[in-house]
Amino acid sequence: MKLFVLLGLGVCCCFLGCSAFAPPQSFQPKLTASTRTLSSLSRRPLSPQSLRTTTRSHTPFASMSLKAASSDTEPPNPSISLPYAGLWVTLIVFAFAFAPGELNSPADTALITELVANPLTPDTNHLWFTVWNCFTIVPLALAALLLPGSRGPLPSTPFIWGSAFLGYFALGPLMATRKPSDSAISRSDCGFFTRNVLESKVFAALLTLLTLSIPVTTHLAVDVASGQFPAVLSGFEELFASSRFVSVATADISILSLLAACLVPEDMRRRNMEPSSAFIALAAVPVLGPCLYLLLREPLDE
C-alpha cells in the first residue's frame, strides 16, 4: 500500500506544481515603453534588405530544424505493447495489493533464509522447491528465444538476465517496448554469446537434461512414486495461501512459462520455419516444453 500512497502523492505534487506556475486566464502582460516600441516596429513592413538580413540571420537555425525534422523517421516515443504492459502492471498490483500473506512477513523471511542457507536440500515443501528451481531454467530458455534478432529502444541483455532474479518484474519493460522480429536473420546478425551458446544444440540438450533432473533433485519424483504427492500438493496449497513470497513467485514463473510459448511462432519465422500448432503445443508445456523446442528448432541461416 505504501507504493500506491507514494504514487498518489507524486501525482498530487505534479498537479499542484503545474497549477502554481501556470498563469491565470485573465492574466494580461503589462506593456512598458520598450514593449510598445517593439510592438510598433513589428507592425511596420520590412524592406527587401531587412528581409535578406533576417533570412541570413535565421537560415542556420532554420536549416538545423528542418534537418532534425527530416531525420526523425521514427516517433520519439516507442510504441507500447498493451498486453505485455498490462500483464506487468497486473503482476505488480497482485504482488503488492492482492497476493495472500503479508509483505516481508517473518515466515517469508525464514523461508528465503532457508533457501539461501541450504540451496540443495532446504527444509521446505518439495513442490514449492521444484517451482523455485524453475527460475534457473525458464530465463535461459527465454534468452535463447529473445536475443536472436531482438530489437527495441531498450537493451535486451540486462532485462533478460535480470529475469533470473526478478522474473517478469524485470522482463516486463522490455516485452512492453520491444519490436517483434518476424523476418529471417542469419547467425552473423547475432552477438558472440547468442551465436555460440544460445544457438548451440549442446546448450539446448544440457538445459533439457537439467529440467528433467529437477524433480529428482527436489525429491518430488520420490513423492509421486511413493504415493505421497497428494499430501505434498496439499502442503503447497497451504503455503501458497499463506505466503506472499510463494504466491508471487508461482504467479511469476507461470507468466514466464506462458511467455516462452508465445515467443515460439516469432522464433520459427526468424528461421524460415512455418509456425505449426505442434511446436506451439510443445512449447506450452511448462518449463520442459520450451527446452524441447530449442532442441528441435532449425538453426539460423549462415
Sequence and secondary structure as in RCSB ss.txt:
>XXXX:A:sequence
MKLFVLLGLGVCCCFLGCSAFAPPQSFQPKLTASTRTLSSLSRRPLSPQSLRTTTRSHTPFASMSLKAASSDTEP
PNPSISLPYAGLWVTLIVFAFAFAPGELNSPADTALITELVANPLTPDTNHLWFTVWNCFTIVPLALAALLLPGS
RGPLPSTPFIWGSAFLGYFALGPLMATRKPSDSAISRSDCGFFTRNVLESKVFAALLTLLTLSIPVTTHLAVDVA
SGQFPAVLSGFEELFASSRFVSVATADISILSLLAACLVPEDMRRRNMEPSSAFIALAAVPVLGPCLYLLLREPL
DE
>XXXX:A:secstr
 HHHHHHHHHHHHHHHHHHHHS  TT      HHHHHHHHHHHS   HHHHHHHHHHHHHHHHHHHHHHHH  S 
SS    HHHHHHHHHHHHIIIIISSS TT HHHHHHHHHHHH SSS SS HHHHHHHHHHHHHHHHHHHHHSTT 
BSSS HHHHHHHHHHHTHHHHHHHHHH B   S  BGGGS HHIIIIIT HHHHHHHHHHHHHHHHHTTHHHHHH
TT HHHHHHHHHHHHHH HHHHHHHHHHHHHHHHHHHHHHHHHHHTT    HHHHHHHTSTTHHHHHHHHHS   
B 
